[in-house]
Amino acid sequence: MQFQTESSSSSSWGYYLSAAVRRSTMMMSMEDPMEKVGRLTAGSAVVIFSVSSCCMCHAVKRLFCGMGVNPTVYELDQDPRGTELERALMMLVGNYTSAAVPVVFIGGKLIGSMDRVMASHINGTLVPLLKEAGALWL
């Protein structure tokens, strides 16, 4: 699993960056949460938005790792704008009453939360999605 936090790279190396790069980094941090979700999901075959203390998030991460998939995981509780991203994910999934995470994207496409991932796994459609996205080579 690759754990990503948007702020960690810019804050730890911030004093090495030129003023122009710092400005562009600041602009990225001001981007619309929906755009940020789109940008983050475009770069990897499997992306999981998670909260580190969530048992369902842990279960979905273990499912993918157990299948031999190396997902990119964004821990929203470790991102300064994680609450905004979580609201955007709730809107995408259409879940306004309970927790928004975990949310899974495969090949840049929204799969959904834990119930959708497990349903896809049980009915046999998850593995073909992972193969199509290049996350599995079985």
DSSP file with accessible surface (Angstrom, degrees, kcal/mol):
  #  RESIDUE AA STRUCTURE BP1 BP2  ACC     N-H-->O    O-->H-N    N-H-->O    O-->H-N    TCO  KAPPA ALPHA  PHI   PSI    X-CA   Y-CA   Z-CA
    1    1 A M              0   0   71      0, 0.0     2,-0.6     0, 0.0    71,-0.2   0.000 360.0 360.0 360.0 141.0    0.0    0.0    0.0
    2    2 A Q  E     -a   72   0A  86     69,-2.2    71,-3.5     2,-0.0     2,-0.5  -0.952 360.0-154.8-107.9 118.8    1.1    3.5   -0.7
    3    3 A F  E     -a   73   0A 109     -2,-0.6     2,-0.4    69,-0.2    71,-0.2  -0.835  15.2-169.9 -95.9 130.0    0.0    6.0    1.8
    4    4 A Q  E     -a   74   0A  74     69,-2.8    71,-0.8    -2,-0.5     2,-0.4  -0.947  17.4-179.8-122.1 139.6   -0.3    9.5    0.6
    5    5 A T     >  -     0   0   26     -2,-0.4     4,-0.8    69,-0.1     3,-0.2  -0.987  20.5-148.8-133.2 129.0   -0.8   12.8    2.2
    6    6 A E  H  > S+     0   0   45     -2,-0.4     4,-0.8     1,-0.2     3,-0.2   0.871  95.5  47.9 -62.2 -38.3   -0.9   15.9    0.1
    7    7 A S  H  > S+     0   0   35      1,-0.2     4,-2.4     2,-0.2     5,-0.3   0.775  95.4  72.3 -79.6 -24.4    0.5   18.2    2.7
    8    8 A S  H  > S+     0   0   55     -3,-0.2     4,-1.8     1,-0.2     5,-0.2   0.903  98.7  45.6 -62.8 -41.0    3.5   16.1    3.8
    9    9 A S  H  X S+     0   0   73     -4,-0.8     4,-1.2    -3,-0.2    -1,-0.2   0.912 116.5  43.8 -71.1 -38.6    5.5   16.6    0.7
   10   10 A S  H  X S+     0   0   37     -4,-0.8     4,-0.5     1,-0.2    -2,-0.2   0.875 115.6  46.5 -77.1 -33.4    5.0   20.3    0.4
   11   11 A S  H  < S+     0   0   87     -4,-2.4     4,-0.3     2,-0.2     3,-0.2   0.893 113.4  46.5 -77.4 -36.4    5.5   21.1    4.1
   12   12 A S  H  < S+     0   0   61     -4,-1.8    -1,-0.2    -5,-0.3    -2,-0.2   0.810 126.5  29.3 -76.3 -26.7    8.7   19.0    4.6
   13   13 A W  H >X S+     0   0  150     -4,-1.2     3,-1.8    -5,-0.2     4,-0.6   0.306  87.9 110.9-111.0   7.1   10.4   20.3    1.5
   14   14 A G  G >< S+     0   0   16     -4,-0.5     3,-1.1     1,-0.3    -2,-0.1   0.838  73.0  55.4 -55.7 -38.2    8.7   23.8    1.4
   15   15 A Y  G 34 S+     0   0  166     -4,-0.3    -1,-0.3     1,-0.2    -2,-0.1   0.678 105.1  54.7 -74.9 -11.2   11.8   25.8    2.2
   16   16 A Y  G <4 S+     0   0  151     -3,-1.8    -1,-0.2     2,-0.1     2,-0.2   0.606  91.1  95.2 -89.0 -14.9   13.7   24.2   -0.7
   17   17 A L  S << S-     0   0   50     -3,-1.1    -7,-0.0    -4,-0.6    -3,-0.0  -0.521  78.3-115.7 -83.3 147.3   11.1   25.2   -3.2
   18   18 A S     >  -     0   0   68     -2,-0.2     4,-2.5     1,-0.1     5,-0.2  -0.252  32.8-104.3 -70.1 166.2   11.3   28.3   -5.3
   19   19 A A  H  > S+     0   0   47      1,-0.2     4,-2.4     2,-0.2     5,-0.2   0.891 121.5  53.0 -61.5 -38.4    8.6   31.1   -4.8
   20   20 A A  H  > S+     0   0   58      2,-0.2     4,-2.2     1,-0.2    -1,-0.2   0.915 110.3  46.7 -65.4 -41.3    6.9   30.1   -8.1
   21   21 A V  H  > S+     0   0   60      2,-0.2     4,-2.4     1,-0.2    -2,-0.2   0.919 111.2  51.9 -67.6 -40.2    6.6   26.5   -7.0
   22   22 A R  H  X S+     0   0  108     -4,-2.5     4,-2.4     1,-0.2    -2,-0.2   0.918 109.4  50.5 -61.7 -41.2    5.4   27.5   -3.5
   23   23 A R  H  X S+     0   0  157     -4,-2.4     4,-2.4     2,-0.2    -1,-0.2   0.932 111.0  47.7 -62.6 -43.2    2.7   29.7   -5.2
   24   24 A S  H  X S+     0   0   63     -4,-2.2     4,-2.1     2,-0.2    -2,-0.2   0.887 111.3  51.5 -67.7 -34.0    1.5   26.8   -7.4
   25   25 A T  H  X S+     0   0   34     -4,-2.4     4,-1.8     2,-0.2    -1,-0.2   0.913 109.8  49.8 -65.8 -40.5    1.5   24.5   -4.3
   26   26 A M  H  X S+     0   0  111     -4,-2.4     4,-0.9     1,-0.2    -2,-0.2   0.905 109.4  51.6 -64.9 -38.3   -0.7   27.1   -2.5
   27   27 A M  H >< S+     0   0  122     -4,-2.4     3,-0.6     1,-0.2     4,-0.3   0.901 107.4  52.9 -65.9 -38.6   -3.0   27.3   -5.5
   28   28 A M  H >< S+     0   0   83     -4,-2.1     3,-1.2     1,-0.2    -1,-0.2   0.882 105.8  54.0 -63.4 -35.9   -3.4   23.5   -5.5
   29   29 A S  H 3< S+     0   0   60     -4,-1.8    -1,-0.2     1,-0.3    -2,-0.2   0.726 108.1  51.2 -72.3 -17.4   -4.3   23.6   -1.8
   30   30 A M  T << S+     0   0  123     -4,-0.9    -1,-0.3    -3,-0.6    -2,-0.2   0.409  86.2 119.7 -95.1   1.6   -7.1   26.1   -2.7
   31   31 A E  S <  S-     0   0   32     -3,-1.2    -3,-0.1    -4,-0.3     5,-0.0  -0.214  78.5 -84.5 -68.0 158.6   -8.5   23.9   -5.4
   32   32 A D     >  -     0   0   78      1,-0.1     4,-2.3     4,-0.0     3,-0.2  -0.342  35.4-126.2 -59.8 136.8  -12.1   22.7   -5.3
   33   33 A P  H  > S+     0   0   24      0, 0.0     4,-2.5     0, 0.0     5,-0.2   0.868 110.3  53.3 -57.6 -36.3  -12.4   19.4   -3.3
   34   34 A M  H  > S+     0   0   60      1,-0.2     4,-2.2     2,-0.2     5,-0.1   0.909 109.7  48.1 -64.7 -40.5  -14.2   17.7   -6.2
   35   35 A E  H  > S+     0   0  122     -3,-0.2     4,-2.6     2,-0.2    -1,-0.2   0.897 110.6  51.9 -65.2 -39.2  -11.3   18.7   -8.6
   36   36 A K  H  X S+     0   0    7     -4,-2.3     4,-2.8     2,-0.2     5,-0.2   0.919 108.1  50.7 -64.8 -42.0   -8.8   17.4   -6.0
   37   37 A V  H  X S+     0   0    3     -4,-2.5     4,-2.2     1,-0.2    -1,-0.2   0.941 111.6  49.0 -59.4 -45.1  -10.6   14.1   -5.7
   38   38 A G  H  X S+     0   0   38     -4,-2.2     4,-1.1     1,-0.2    -2,-0.2   0.912 112.4  47.6 -61.0 -41.9  -10.5   13.8   -9.5
   39   39 A R  H  X S+     0   0   86     -4,-2.6     4,-0.6     1,-0.2     3,-0.3   0.919 112.8  48.2 -66.4 -42.4   -6.8   14.7   -9.6
   40   40 A L  H  < S+     0   0    4     -4,-2.8     3,-0.5     1,-0.2     4,-0.2   0.855 112.7  48.0 -68.5 -34.3   -5.9   12.2   -6.9
   41   41 A T  H >< S+     0   0    8     -4,-2.2     3,-0.6    -5,-0.2    67,-0.3   0.693 100.3  66.8 -81.5 -16.9   -7.8    9.3   -8.4
   42   42 A A  H 3< S+     0   0   79     -4,-1.1    -1,-0.2    -3,-0.3    -2,-0.2   0.738  93.2  60.1 -76.0 -20.2   -6.4    9.8  -11.9
   43   43 A G  T 3< S+     0   0   66     -4,-0.6     2,-0.3    -3,-0.5    -1,-0.2   0.572 101.8  44.8 -89.7  -9.5   -2.9    8.8  -11.0
   44   44 A S  S <  S-     0   0   34     -3,-0.6    64,-0.4    -4,-0.2    63,-0.2  -0.952  70.8-127.0-136.9 155.6   -3.3    5.2   -9.7
   45   45 A A  S    S+     0   0   32     -2,-0.3    62,-3.5     1,-0.2     2,-0.4   0.895 102.9  22.8 -66.5 -41.5   -5.1    2.0  -10.7
   46   46 A V  E    S-B  106   0A   4     24,-0.3    26,-2.9    60,-0.2     2,-0.4  -0.992  70.4-178.8-131.1 125.8   -6.7    1.7   -7.3
   47   47 A V  E     -Bc 105  72A   0     58,-2.6    58,-2.7    -2,-0.4     2,-0.5  -0.990   5.0-168.6-125.7 131.7   -7.3    4.6   -4.9
   48   48 A I  E     -Bc 104  73A   0     24,-2.7    26,-2.8    -2,-0.4     2,-0.5  -0.986  10.9-153.3-121.0 124.9   -8.9    4.3   -1.5
   49   49 A F  E     +Bc 103  74A   0     54,-2.8    54,-1.7    -2,-0.5     2,-0.3  -0.877  36.1 162.7 -93.6 128.1  -10.0    7.3    0.6
   50   50 A S  E     - c   0  75A   0     24,-2.9    26,-3.4    -2,-0.5     2,-0.4  -0.828  43.2-131.3-140.9 168.4   -9.8    6.2    4.2
   51   51 A V    >   -     0   0   23     -2,-0.3     3,-2.1    24,-0.2     6,-0.2  -0.999  28.2-132.6-124.9 130.8   -9.7    7.3    7.8
   52   52 A S  T 3  S+     0   0   61     -2,-0.4    -1,-0.1     1,-0.3     6,-0.0   0.753 103.7  48.1 -61.2 -24.0   -7.0    5.6    9.8
   53   53 A S  T 3  S+     0   0  105      4,-0.0     2,-0.5    -3,-0.0    -1,-0.3   0.416  85.8 109.4 -96.0   4.4   -9.3    4.7   12.7
   54   54 A C    <>  -     0   0   30     -3,-2.1     4,-2.0     1,-0.2     5,-0.1  -0.688  54.2-158.4 -88.6 123.2  -12.1    3.2   10.6
   55   55 A C  H  > S+     0   0  101     -2,-0.5     4,-2.3     1,-0.2    -1,-0.2   0.856  94.6  53.1 -68.5 -34.5  -12.5   -0.6   10.8
   56   56 A M  H  > S+     0   0   96      2,-0.2     4,-2.3     1,-0.2    -1,-0.2   0.882 108.0  51.5 -67.9 -36.6  -14.4   -0.7    7.4
   57   57 A C  H  > S+     0   0    0      2,-0.2     4,-2.4     1,-0.2    -2,-0.2   0.922 109.6  49.8 -63.2 -43.5  -11.5    1.2    5.8
   58   58 A H  H  X S+     0   0  112     -4,-2.0     4,-2.6     1,-0.2    -2,-0.2   0.926 109.9  51.7 -60.6 -43.1   -9.0   -1.3    7.3
   59   59 A A  H  X S+     0   0   39     -4,-2.3     4,-2.2     1,-0.2    -2,-0.2   0.913 110.6  46.5 -62.5 -43.3  -11.1   -4.2    5.9
   60   60 A V  H  X S+     0   0    0     -4,-2.3     4,-2.1     2,-0.2    -1,-0.2   0.904 112.2  50.9 -69.9 -36.0  -11.3   -2.9    2.4
   61   61 A K  H  X S+     0   0   15     -4,-2.4     4,-2.4     1,-0.2    -2,-0.2   0.927 111.3  48.6 -64.3 -41.8   -7.5   -2.1    2.4
   62   62 A R  H  X S+     0   0  125     -4,-2.6     4,-2.8     2,-0.2    -2,-0.2   0.872 107.1  56.9 -65.3 -37.8   -6.9   -5.7    3.6
   63   63 A L  H  X S+     0   0   31     -4,-2.2     4,-1.2    -5,-0.2    -2,-0.2   0.961 111.1  41.8 -57.1 -51.0   -9.2   -7.1    0.9
   64   64 A F  H  <>S+     0   0    0     -4,-2.1     5,-2.7     1,-0.2     3,-0.4   0.918 115.5  49.1 -66.6 -41.8   -7.2   -5.4   -1.9
   65   65 A C  H ><5S+     0   0   35     -4,-2.4     3,-1.4     1,-0.2    -1,-0.2   0.901 108.6  54.5 -64.0 -38.4   -3.8   -6.3   -0.3
   66   66 A G  H 3<5S+     0   0   67     -4,-2.8    -1,-0.2     1,-0.3    -2,-0.2   0.765 105.9  52.8 -65.0 -25.6   -4.9   -9.9    0.1
   67   67 A M  T 3<5S-     0   0   38     -4,-1.2    -1,-0.3    -3,-0.4    -2,-0.2   0.474 124.0-104.7 -85.9  -5.1   -5.7  -10.0   -3.6
   68   68 A G  T < 5S+     0   0   57     -3,-1.4     2,-0.3    -4,-0.3    -3,-0.2   0.627  76.0 138.3  90.7  15.0   -2.2   -8.8   -4.5
   69   69 A V      < -     0   0    6     -5,-2.7    -1,-0.3    -6,-0.2    -2,-0.1  -0.738  45.7-149.6 -94.8 140.6   -3.3   -5.2   -5.3
   70   70 A N        -     0   0   94     -2,-0.3   -24,-0.3    65,-0.3   -25,-0.1  -0.766  24.4-168.1-109.0  84.8   -1.2   -2.3   -4.2
   71   71 A P        -     0   0    0      0, 0.0   -69,-2.2     0, 0.0     2,-0.6  -0.347  23.6-122.7 -75.6 153.0   -3.7    0.5   -3.7
   72   72 A T  E     -ac   2  47A   3    -26,-2.9   -24,-2.7   -71,-0.2     2,-0.5  -0.859  33.0-157.5 -88.5 125.9   -2.9    4.1   -3.1
   73   73 A V  E     -ac   3  48A   0    -71,-3.5   -69,-2.8    -2,-0.6     2,-0.6  -0.930  12.7-163.4-114.3 126.8   -4.5    5.1    0.2
   74   74 A Y  E     -ac   4  49A  23    -26,-2.8   -24,-2.9    -2,-0.5     2,-0.9  -0.945  12.0-151.8-107.9 111.3   -5.3    8.7    1.1
   75   75 A E  E >   - c   0  50A   8    -71,-0.8     3,-1.4    -2,-0.6   -24,-0.2  -0.762   5.6-163.9 -84.8 107.7   -5.9    9.0    4.9
   76   76 A L  G >  S+     0   0    6    -26,-3.4     3,-1.2    -2,-0.9     6,-0.3   0.785  84.3  62.2 -67.0 -28.4   -8.4   11.9    5.2
   77   77 A D  G 3  S+     0   0   79    -27,-0.4    -1,-0.3     1,-0.2   -26,-0.1   0.625 104.2  50.5 -74.5  -8.1   -7.7   12.3    8.9
   78   78 A Q  G <  S+     0   0  103     -3,-1.4    -1,-0.2     4,-0.0    -2,-0.2   0.344  94.9  85.6-106.5   3.7   -4.1   13.1    8.1
   79   79 A D  S X  S-     0   0   18     -3,-1.2     3,-2.2    -4,-0.2     4,-0.3  -0.910  74.9-138.9-106.3 130.3   -4.9   15.7    5.5
   80   80 A P  T 3  S+     0   0  102      0, 0.0     3,-0.3     0, 0.0     4,-0.1   0.807 109.0  39.8 -58.3 -28.0   -5.6   19.3    6.6
   81   81 A R  T 3> S+     0   0   43      1,-0.2     4,-2.1     2,-0.1     3,-0.3   0.112  81.4 117.8-106.1  23.4   -8.4   19.5    4.1
   82   82 A G  H <> S+     0   0    3     -3,-2.2     4,-2.6    -6,-0.3    -1,-0.2   0.845  70.2  56.0 -60.2 -36.8   -9.6   16.0    4.8
   83   83 A T  H  > S+     0   0   87     -4,-0.3     4,-2.1    -3,-0.3    -1,-0.2   0.914 108.4  48.0 -64.0 -41.0  -13.0   17.1    6.0
   84   84 A E  H  > S+     0   0   73     -3,-0.3     4,-2.1     2,-0.2    -2,-0.2   0.906 112.4  48.7 -65.1 -41.6  -13.7   19.0    2.8
   85   85 A L  H  X S+     0   0    2     -4,-2.1     4,-2.6     2,-0.2    -2,-0.2   0.897 109.0  53.7 -64.6 -38.5  -12.6   16.0    0.7
   86   86 A E  H  X S+     0   0   52     -4,-2.6     4,-2.3     1,-0.2    -2,-0.2   0.910 108.2  49.7 -64.2 -39.8  -14.9   13.7    2.9
   87   87 A R  H  X S+     0   0  147     -4,-2.1     4,-1.9     2,-0.2    -1,-0.2   0.910 110.6  50.0 -63.3 -41.3  -17.8   16.0    2.1
   88   88 A A  H  X S+     0   0    5     -4,-2.1     4,-2.2     1,-0.2    -2,-0.2   0.917 110.6  49.7 -63.7 -40.7  -17.0   15.9   -1.6
   89   89 A L  H  X S+     0   0    0     -4,-2.6     4,-2.7     1,-0.2     5,-0.3   0.888 107.0  55.0 -65.6 -37.9  -16.8   12.1   -1.4
   90   90 A M  H  X>S+     0   0   40     -4,-2.3     4,-1.9     1,-0.2     5,-1.7   0.902 108.9  48.6 -61.0 -39.9  -20.2   11.9    0.4
   91   91 A M  H  <5S+     0   0  108     -4,-1.9    -2,-0.2     2,-0.2    -1,-0.2   0.908 112.0  48.8 -66.2 -41.5  -21.7   13.9   -2.5
   92   92 A L  H  <5S+     0   0   73     -4,-2.2    -2,-0.2     1,-0.2    -1,-0.2   0.912 117.5  39.9 -63.9 -43.3  -20.2   11.6   -5.1
   93   93 A V  H  <5S-     0   0   41     -4,-2.7    -1,-0.2    -5,-0.1    -2,-0.2   0.747 106.4-126.8 -78.8 -23.9  -21.3    8.5   -3.3
   94   94 A G  T  <5 +     0   0   48     -4,-1.9     2,-0.7    -5,-0.3    -3,-0.2   0.746  63.7 136.7  82.0  25.1  -24.7   10.0   -2.5
   95   95 A N      < +     0   0   29     -5,-1.7    -1,-0.2    -6,-0.2    -2,-0.1  -0.897  12.6 154.0-110.7 106.3  -24.3    9.1    1.2
   96   96 A Y        +     0   0  154     -2,-0.7    -1,-0.1    -3,-0.1     4,-0.1   0.409  67.3  54.5-109.9  -0.7  -25.4   12.0    3.4
   97   97 A T  S    S+     0   0  138      2,-0.1     2,-0.2    -7,-0.1     3,-0.1   0.734 107.7  25.6-108.5 -28.0  -26.4   10.0    6.6
   98   98 A S  S    S-     0   0   69      1,-0.2    -3,-0.0    -8,-0.1     0, 0.0  -0.638 102.4 -46.0-127.2-172.4  -23.4    7.9    7.6
   99   99 A A        -     0   0   63     -2,-0.2    -1,-0.2     1,-0.1    -2,-0.1  -0.210  40.6-144.8 -59.6 143.9  -19.6    7.9    7.2
  100  100 A A        +     0   0    1     -4,-0.1    -1,-0.1    -3,-0.1   -51,-0.1   0.629  56.6 123.4 -84.5 -16.6  -18.3    8.7    3.7
  101  101 A V        +     0   0   14     12,-0.1   -51,-0.1     2,-0.1   -44,-0.1  -0.744  41.4  41.9-110.6 154.2  -15.3    6.3    3.9
  102  102 A P        +     0   0    3      0, 0.0     2,-0.4     0, 0.0    12,-0.4   0.530  67.6 173.3 -78.1 149.8  -14.0    4.0    2.6
  103  103 A V  E     -B   49   0A   0    -54,-1.7   -54,-2.8    10,-0.2     2,-0.4  -0.999  13.4-158.2-124.8 129.9  -14.5    5.2   -1.0
  104  104 A V  E     -BD  48 112A   0      8,-2.7     7,-2.8    -2,-0.4     8,-1.6  -0.906  10.8-172.0-116.6 134.6  -12.8    3.2   -3.7
  105  105 A F  E     -BD  47 110A  12    -58,-2.7   -58,-2.6    -2,-0.4     2,-0.5  -0.986   4.6-169.1-119.8 132.7  -11.9    4.2   -7.2
  106  106 A I  E >  S-BD  46 109A   6      3,-2.4     3,-1.7    -2,-0.4   -60,-0.2  -0.991  76.9  -8.6-124.0 123.6  -10.6    1.7   -9.8
  107  107 A G  T 3  S-     0   0   41    -62,-3.5   -62,-0.1    -2,-0.5    -1,-0.1   0.823 129.5 -58.3  61.5  31.9   -9.1    2.9  -13.0
  108  108 A G  T 3  S+     0   0   35    -64,-0.4     2,-0.4   -63,-0.3    -1,-0.3   0.412 114.0 117.8  79.8  -2.4  -10.3    6.4  -12.1
  109  109 A K  E <  S-D  106   0A 119     -3,-1.7    -3,-2.4   -68,-0.1     2,-0.4  -0.823  71.3-113.9-101.7 138.6  -13.9    5.3  -11.9
  110  110 A L  E     +D  105   0A  68     -2,-0.4    -5,-0.2    -5,-0.2    -1,-0.0  -0.510  33.8 173.3 -69.2 122.6  -15.9    5.5   -8.7
  111  111 A I  E     -     0   0A  29     -7,-2.8     2,-0.3    -2,-0.4    -6,-0.2   0.815  40.3-131.8 -93.3 -46.0  -16.8    2.1   -7.4
  112  112 A G  E     -D  104   0A   5     -8,-1.6    -8,-2.7     4,-0.1    -1,-0.3  -0.895  32.5 -35.6 131.8-157.5  -18.3    3.2   -4.2
  113  113 A S  S  > S-     0   0   22     -2,-0.3     4,-2.2   -10,-0.2     3,-0.4  -0.094  78.7 -67.9 -93.6-166.6  -18.1    2.4   -0.5
  114  114 A M  H  > S+     0   0   29    -12,-0.4     4,-2.8     1,-0.2     5,-0.3   0.858 128.5  54.9 -55.7 -41.8  -17.6   -0.9    1.3
  115  115 A D  H  > S+     0   0  103      1,-0.2     4,-2.3     2,-0.2    -1,-0.2   0.913 110.6  45.2 -62.9 -40.9  -21.0   -2.3    0.3
  116  116 A R  H  > S+     0   0  158     -3,-0.4     4,-2.3     2,-0.2    -1,-0.2   0.898 113.4  49.8 -68.8 -39.8  -20.4   -1.8   -3.4
  117  117 A V  H  X S+     0   0    0     -4,-2.2     4,-2.3     2,-0.2    -2,-0.2   0.946 113.6  45.5 -64.4 -45.7  -16.8   -3.2   -3.2
  118  118 A M  H  X S+     0   0   62     -4,-2.8     4,-2.9     2,-0.2     5,-0.2   0.902 111.8  51.8 -66.6 -39.2  -17.9   -6.3   -1.4
  119  119 A A  H  X S+     0   0   50     -4,-2.3     4,-2.6    -5,-0.3     6,-0.2   0.921 111.1  48.2 -62.3 -41.5  -20.9   -6.8   -3.7
  120  120 A S  H  <>S+     0   0   20     -4,-2.3     6,-1.7     2,-0.2     5,-1.7   0.885 112.5  49.0 -64.5 -38.7  -18.5   -6.6   -6.7
  121  121 A H  H ><5S+     0   0   71     -4,-2.3     3,-0.7     4,-0.2    -2,-0.2   0.938 113.4  45.8 -66.4 -44.2  -16.2   -9.0   -5.1
  122  122 A I  H 3<5S+     0   0  137     -4,-2.9    -2,-0.2     1,-0.2    -1,-0.2   0.905 113.9  47.0 -68.1 -40.3  -18.9  -11.5   -4.3
  123  123 A N  T 3<5S-     0   0  103     -4,-2.6    -1,-0.2    -5,-0.2    -2,-0.2   0.471 115.0-113.6 -86.3   2.1  -20.6  -11.4   -7.7
  124  124 A G  T < 5S+     0   0   47     -3,-0.7    -3,-0.2    -4,-0.5    -4,-0.1   0.575  87.3 108.9  86.9  11.1  -17.2  -11.8   -9.5
  125  125 A T     >< +     0   0   65     -5,-1.7     4,-1.4    -6,-0.2    -4,-0.2   0.609  61.6  73.6 -96.0  -9.7  -17.0   -8.3  -11.2
  126  126 A L  H  > S+     0   0    1     -6,-1.7     4,-2.3     2,-0.2     5,-0.2   0.941  92.9  51.4 -70.5 -46.6  -14.2   -6.9   -9.0
  127  127 A V  H  > S+     0   0   48     -7,-0.2     4,-2.7     1,-0.2     5,-0.2   0.929 109.1  50.0 -60.8 -45.8  -11.3   -9.0  -10.4
  128  128 A P  H  > S+     0   0   70      0, 0.0     4,-2.6     0, 0.0    -1,-0.2   0.902 110.6  51.4 -60.2 -37.0  -12.1   -8.0  -14.1
  129  129 A L  H  X S+     0   0   49     -4,-1.4     4,-1.9     2,-0.2    -2,-0.2   0.916 111.0  47.7 -61.8 -43.3  -12.3   -4.3  -13.0
  130  130 A L  H  X>S+     0   0    0     -4,-2.3     5,-2.7     2,-0.2     6,-1.0   0.895 112.5  48.8 -66.1 -38.8   -8.9   -4.7  -11.4
  131  131 A K  H ><5S+     0   0  100     -4,-2.7     3,-0.9     4,-0.2    -2,-0.2   0.919 110.2  51.0 -66.0 -43.7   -7.4   -6.4  -14.4
  132  132 A E  H 3<5S+     0   0  141     -4,-2.6    -2,-0.2     1,-0.3    -1,-0.2   0.878 110.7  49.2 -62.0 -34.9   -8.8   -3.8  -16.8
  133  133 A A  H 3<5S-     0   0   30     -4,-1.9    -1,-0.3    -5,-0.2    -2,-0.2   0.581 116.8-114.4 -81.5  -9.3   -7.3   -1.0  -14.6
  134  134 A G  T <<5S+     0   0   31     -3,-0.9    -3,-0.2    -4,-0.6    -2,-0.1   0.668  85.2 117.4  84.7  18.0   -3.9   -2.8  -14.6
  135  135 A A  S   <S+     0   0   11     -5,-2.7     2,-0.4    -6,-0.2   -65,-0.3   0.678  74.7  39.9 -90.1 -18.8   -3.9   -3.5  -10.9
  136  136 A L        -     0   0   11     -6,-1.0    -2,-0.2    -9,-0.1    -1,-0.1  -0.984  54.4-172.3-130.0 143.8   -3.9   -7.3  -11.3
  137  137 A W              0   0  215     -2,-0.4    -1,-0.0    -3,-0.1    -6,-0.0  -0.045 360.0 360.0-123.7  31.1   -2.0   -9.4  -13.8
  138  138 A L              0   0  153      0, 0.0    -2,-0.1     0, 0.0    -7,-0.0  -0.442 360.0 360.0 -76.7 360.0   -3.5  -12.8  -13.1
